[in-house]
Amino acid sequence: MKLDEYNIIISAISDEIAQIAKLMRDQAWAQCANTSNPAFRRLLSRHAQLTEMAAKLNKTMFSLV
């Protein structure tokens, strides 16, 4: 993987995580940010997936340095 590819992918992951944070904030204001809310659970799951993807990408890039 080249640095340019890494930067594009990690930026997209960061952007999606930021969007998730906004959605979770909105749910918190609406007092529905809890595990009984399926939408909240989906956001938590997607956040975990993205975090794992970012960690794998970082590990790959660090091994190339």
N, CA, C and O atoms as CSV, one atom per row, in Angstrom:
chain,resi,resn,atom,element,x,y,z
A,1,MET,N,N,0.850,-1.174,0.000
A,1,MET,CA,C,0.000,0.000,0.000
A,1,MET,C,C,0.894,1.235,0.000
A,1,MET,O,O,1.881,1.304,0.732
A,2,LYS,N,N,0.541,2.182,-0.811
A,2,LYS,CA,C,1.290,3.436,-0.878
A,2,LYS,C,C,0.680,4.451,0.074
A,2,LYS,O,O,-0.480,4.333,0.468
A,3,LEU,N,N,1.467,5.437,0.436
A,3,LEU,CA,C,1.025,6.456,1.384
A,3,LEU,C,C,-0.214,7.190,0.896
A,3,LEU,O,O,-1.106,7.492,1.689
A,4,ASP,N,N,-0.281,7.482,-0.403
A,4,ASP,CA,C,-1.456,8.181,-0.943
A,4,ASP,C,C,-2.729,7.355,-0.757
A,4,ASP,O,O,-3.780,7.886,-0.398
A,5,GLU,N,N,-2.618,6.044,-1.009
A,5,GLU,CA,C,-3.774,5.160,-0.825
A,5,GLU,C,C,-4.206,5.144,0.643
A,5,GLU,O,O,-5.389,5.248,0.966
A,6,TYR,N,N,-3.218,5.011,1.508
A,6,TYR,CA,C,-3.486,5.003,2.945
A,6,TYR,C,C,-4.213,6.281,3.364
A,6,TYR,O,O,-5.221,6.228,4.069
A,7,ASN,N,N,-3.698,7.417,2.929
A,7,ASN,CA,C,-4.296,8.705,3.308
A,7,ASN,C,C,-5.749,8.817,2.838
A,7,ASN,O,O,-6.598,9.332,3.566
A,8,ILE,N,N,-6.032,8.347,1.647
A,8,ILE,CA,C,-7.405,8.400,1.124
A,8,ILE,C,C,-8.328,7.531,1.969
A,8,ILE,O,O,-9.412,7.961,2.365
A,9,ILE,N,N,-7.887,6.304,2.242
A,9,ILE,CA,C,-8.724,5.367,2.995
A,9,ILE,C,C,-8.911,5.831,4.428
A,9,ILE,O,O,-10.031,5.820,4.940
A,10,ILE,N,N,-7.832,6.238,5.084
A,10,ILE,CA,C,-7.930,6.636,6.492
A,10,ILE,C,C,-8.751,7.926,6.628
A,10,ILE,O,O,-9.431,8.126,7.634
A,11,SER,N,N,-8.689,8.783,5.634
A,11,SER,CA,C,-9.513,10.004,5.648
A,11,SER,C,C,-10.997,9.657,5.532
A,11,SER,O,O,-11.835,10.247,6.215
A,12,ALA,N,N,-11.311,8.705,4.672
A,12,ALA,CA,C,-12.711,8.279,4.517
A,12,ALA,C,C,-13.219,7.651,5.816
A,12,ALA,O,O,-14.352,7.898,6.227
A,13,ILE,N,N,-12.379,6.843,6.456
A,13,ILE,CA,C,-12.759,6.246,7.734
A,13,ILE,C,C,-12.990,7.330,8.774
A,13,ILE,O,O,-13.986,7.298,9.496
A,14,SER,N,N,-12.085,8.278,8.851
A,14,SER,CA,C,-12.221,9.380,9.815
A,14,SER,C,C,-13.480,10.196,9.565
A,14,SER,O,O,-14.168,10.589,10.507
A,15,ASP,N,N,-13.778,10.448,8.306
A,15,ASP,CA,C,-14.990,11.204,7.965
A,15,ASP,C,C,-16.245,10.456,8.414
A,15,ASP,O,O,-17.176,11.056,8.952
A,16,GLU,N,N,-16.260,9.145,8.190
A,16,GLU,CA,C,-17.440,8.362,8.590
A,16,GLU,C,C,-17.566,8.306,10.117
A,16,GLU,O,O,-18.673,8.365,10.651
A,17,ILE,N,N,-16.439,8.191,10.811
A,17,ILE,CA,C,-16.477,8.193,12.272
A,17,ILE,C,C,-17.003,9.531,12.788
A,17,ILE,O,O,-17.764,9.573,13.755
A,18,ALA,N,N,-16.600,10.614,12.146
A,18,ALA,CA,C,-17.097,11.936,12.539
A,18,ALA,C,C,-18.606,12.035,12.327
A,18,ALA,O,O,-19.316,12.611,13.151
A,19,GLN,N,N,-19.091,11.475,11.226
A,19,GLN,CA,C,-20.537,11.479,10.954
A,19,GLN,C,C,-21.278,10.652,12.003
A,19,GLN,O,O,-22.343,11.048,12.477
A,20,ILE,N,N,-20.711,9.510,12.358
A,20,ILE,CA,C,-21.312,8.679,13.401
A,20,ILE,C,C,-21.389,9.449,14.716
A,20,ILE,O,O,-22.395,9.383,15.423
A,21,ALA,N,N,-20.338,10.166,15.036
A,21,ALA,CA,C,-20.323,10.958,16.277
A,21,ALA,C,C,-21.457,11.985,16.279
A,21,ALA,O,O,-22.115,12.185,17.300
A,22,LYS,N,N,-21.682,12.630,15.145
A,22,LYS,CA,C,-22.768,13.612,15.057
A,22,LYS,C,C,-24.130,12.947,15.243
A,22,LYS,O,O,-24.995,13.470,15.945
A,23,LEU,N,N,-24.309,11.792,14.608
A,23,LEU,CA,C,-25.581,11.078,14.750
A,23,LEU,C,C,-25.801,10.628,16.195
A,23,LEU,O,O,-26.916,10.708,16.711
A,24,MET,N,N,-24.746,10.161,16.838
A,24,MET,CA,C,-24.862,9.730,18.237
A,24,MET,C,C,-25.149,10.929,19.147
A,24,MET,O,O,-25.912,10.823,20.108
A,25,ARG,N,N,-24.531,12.063,18.833
A,25,ARG,CA,C,-24.805,13.276,19.600
A,25,ARG,C,C,-26.274,13.654,19.490
A,25,ARG,O,O,-26.921,13.989,20.482
A,26,ASP,N,N,-26.791,13.594,18.267
A,26,ASP,CA,C,-28.201,13.918,18.054
A,26,ASP,C,C,-29.112,12.956,18.817
A,26,ASP,O,O,-30.128,13.364,19.379
A,27,GLN,N,N,-28.738,11.685,18.829
A,27,GLN,CA,C,-29.525,10.710,19.581
A,27,GLN,C,C,-29.443,10.993,21.082
A,27,GLN,O,O,-30.428,10.837,21.804
A,28,ALA,N,N,-28.280,11.403,21.536
A,28,ALA,CA,C,-28.149,11.731,22.963
A,28,ALA,C,C,-29.055,12.905,23.327
A,28,ALA,O,O,-29.719,12.880,24.363
A,29,TRP,N,N,-29.082,13.924,22.482
A,29,TRP,CA,C,-29.959,15.072,22.734
A,29,TRP,C,C,-31.428,14.648,22.732
A,29,TRP,O,O,-32.244,15.192,23.476
A,30,ALA,N,N,-31.750,13.671,21.885
A,30,ALA,CA,C,-33.133,13.180,21.811
A,30,ALA,C,C,-33.420,12.122,22.883
A,30,ALA,O,O,-34.523,11.581,22.963
A,31,GLN,N,N,-32.419,11.845,23.691
A,31,GLN,CA,C,-32.521,10.884,24.798
A,31,GLN,C,C,-32.864,9.474,24.314
A,31,GLN,O,O,-33.604,8.739,24.968
A,32,CYS,N,N,-32.310,9.113,23.150
A,32,CYS,CA,C,-32.534,7.754,22.649
A,32,CYS,C,C,-31.213,7.052,22.329
A,32,CYS,O,O,-31.191,6.054,21.609
A,33,ALA,N,N,-30.119,7.578,22.869
A,33,ALA,CA,C,-28.805,6.961,22.675
A,33,ALA,C,C,-28.603,5.874,23.724
A,33,ALA,O,O,-27.881,6.055,24.705
A,34,ASN,N,N,-29.255,4.748,23.492
A,34,ASN,CA,C,-29.120,3.618,24.406
A,34,ASN,C,C,-29.256,2.324,23.617
A,34,ASN,O,O,-29.697,2.324,22.468
A,35,THR,N,N,-28.876,1.237,24.242
A,35,THR,CA,C,-28.818,-0.038,23.526
A,35,THR,C,C,-30.191,-0.617,23.192
A,35,THR,O,O,-30.272,-1.614,22.475
A,36,SER,N,N,-31.252,-0.028,23.687
A,36,SER,CA,C,-32.579,-0.484,23.262
A,36,SER,C,C,-32.970,0.125,21.911
A,36,SER,O,O,-33.975,-0.270,21.320
A,37,ASN,N,N,-32.193,1.066,21.433
A,37,ASN,CA,C,-32.440,1.723,20.152
A,37,ASN,C,C,-31.623,0.997,19.069
A,37,ASN,O,O,-30.393,1.036,19.100
A,38,PRO,N,N,-32.295,0.336,18.112
A,38,PRO,CA,C,-31.573,-0.395,17.062
A,38,PRO,C,C,-30.637,0.500,16.232
A,38,PRO,O,O,-29.560,0.063,15.827
A,39,ALA,N,N,-31.041,1.726,15.984
A,39,ALA,CA,C,-30.196,2.646,15.209
A,39,ALA,C,C,-28.912,2.958,15.970
A,39,ALA,O,O,-27.838,3.049,15.375
A,40,PHE,N,N,-29.023,3.117,17.268
A,40,PHE,CA,C,-27.852,3.379,18.102
A,40,PHE,C,C,-26.917,2.167,18.095
A,40,PHE,O,O,-25.698,2.318,18.007
A,41,ARG,N,N,-27.488,0.975,18.188
A,41,ARG,CA,C,-26.679,-0.249,18.164
A,41,ARG,C,C,-25.956,-0.392,16.825
A,41,ARG,O,O,-24.805,-0.828,16.790
A,42,ARG,N,N,-26.619,-0.029,15.724
A,42,ARG,CA,C,-25.972,-0.080,14.404
A,42,ARG,C,C,-24.801,0.896,14.341
A,42,ARG,O,O,-23.745,0.577,13.795
A,43,LEU,N,N,-24.998,2.090,14.906
A,43,LEU,CA,C,-23.904,3.066,14.923
A,43,LEU,C,C,-22.725,2.551,15.745
A,43,LEU,O,O,-21.573,2.695,15.336
A,44,LEU,N,N,-23.005,1.958,16.884
A,44,LEU,CA,C,-21.939,1.391,17.716
A,44,LEU,C,C,-21.181,0.306,16.958
A,44,LEU,O,O,-19.952,0.245,17.002
A,45,SER,N,N,-21.922,-0.541,16.268
A,45,SER,CA,C,-21.309,-1.628,15.515
A,45,SER,C,C,-20.446,-1.091,14.374
A,45,SER,O,O,-19.321,-1.546,14.167
A,46,ARG,N,N,-20.978,-0.131,13.648
A,46,ARG,CA,C,-20.219,0.454,12.528
A,46,ARG,C,C,-18.971,1.159,13.047
A,46,ARG,O,O,-17.908,1.070,12.433
A,47,HIS,N,N,-19.092,1.854,14.163
A,47,HIS,CA,C,-17.937,2.525,14.756
A,47,HIS,C,C,-16.855,1.501,15.093
A,47,HIS,O,O,-15.677,1.738,14.830
A,48,ALA,N,N,-17.239,0.384,15.662
A,48,ALA,CA,C,-16.283,-0.671,16.003
A,48,ALA,C,C,-15.604,-1.212,14.741
A,48,ALA,O,O,-14.394,-1.438,14.731
A,49,GLN,N,N,-16.391,-1.420,13.674
A,49,GLN,CA,C,-15.825,-1.903,12.406
A,49,GLN,C,C,-14.799,-0.919,11.859
A,49,GLN,O,O,-13.708,-1.310,11.442
A,50,LEU,N,N,-15.158,0.351,11.864
A,50,LEU,CA,C,-14.257,1.369,11.319
A,50,LEU,C,C,-12.990,1.495,12.153
A,50,LEU,O,O,-11.896,1.664,11.613
A,51,THR,N,N,-13.141,1.412,13.456
A,51,THR,CA,C,-11.977,1.485,14.338
A,51,THR,C,C,-11.034,0.313,14.068
A,51,THR,O,O,-9.815,0.484,14.020
A,52,GLU,N,N,-11.607,-0.873,13.893
A,52,GLU,CA,C,-10.795,-2.050,13.592
A,52,GLU,C,C,-10.093,-1.901,12.240
A,52,GLU,O,O,-8.918,-2.239,12.106
A,53,MET,N,N,-10.818,-1.395,11.246
A,53,MET,CA,C,-10.217,-1.175,9.932
A,53,MET,C,C,-9.051,-0.199,10.022
A,53,MET,O,O,-7.996,-0.431,9.432
A,54,ALA,N,N,-9.238,0.885,10.755
A,54,ALA,CA,C,-8.186,1.885,10.909
A,54,ALA,C,C,-6.973,1.289,11.614
A,54,ALA,O,O,-5.835,1.563,11.231
A,55,ALA,N,N,-7.208,0.483,12.632
A,55,ALA,CA,C,-6.102,-0.139,13.357
A,55,ALA,C,C,-5.301,-1.064,12.439
A,55,ALA,O,O,-4.071,-1.070,12.487
A,56,LYS,N,N,-5.988,-1.839,11.609
A,56,LYS,CA,C,-5.295,-2.735,10.675
A,56,LYS,C,C,-4.491,-1.938,9.643
A,56,LYS,O,O,-3.355,-2.287,9.320
A,57,LEU,N,N,-5.095,-0.866,9.135
A,57,LEU,CA,C,-4.375,-0.022,8.176
A,57,LEU,C,C,-3.132,0.594,8.812
A,57,LEU,O,O,-2.059,0.612,8.208
A,58,ASN,N,N,-3.284,1.095,10.025
A,58,ASN,CA,C,-2.141,1.687,10.723
A,58,ASN,C,C,-1.038,0.660,10.935
A,58,ASN,O,O,0.140,0.956,10.735
A,59,LYS,N,N,-1.416,-0.536,11.337
A,59,LYS,CA,C,-0.424,-1.591,11.564
A,59,LYS,C,C,0.313,-1.916,10.270
A,59,LYS,O,O,1.531,-2.093,10.267
A,60,THR,N,N,-0.434,-1.992,9.176
A,60,THR,CA,C,0.182,-2.258,7.878
A,60,THR,C,C,1.173,-1.156,7.501
A,60,THR,O,O,2.300,-1.427,7.086
A,61,MET,N,N,0.732,0.077,7.654
A,61,MET,CA,C,1.612,1.198,7.287
A,61,MET,C,C,2.831,1.275,8.185
A,61,MET,O,O,3.931,1.543,7.703
A,62,PHE,N,N,2.663,1.048,9.473
A,62,PHE,CA,C,3.801,1.114,10.399
A,62,PHE,C,C,4.807,0.009,10.088
A,62,PHE,O,O,6.008,0.202,10.273
A,63,SER,N,N,4.334,-1.146,9.619
A,63,SER,CA,C,5.251,-2.231,9.293
A,63,SER,C,C,6.081,-1.918,8.045
A,63,SER,O,O,7.156,-2.485,7.846
A,64,LEU,N,N,5.576,-1.019,7.215
A,64,LEU,CA,C,6.295,-0.647,5.993
A,64,LEU,C,C,7.340,0.448,6.224
A,64,LEU,O,O,8.199,0.693,5.377
A,65,VAL,N,N,7.248,1.094,7.377
A,65,VAL,CA,C,8.164,2.204,7.667
A,65,VAL,C,C,9.470,1.680,8.206
A,65,VAL,O,O,10.371,2.462,8.509
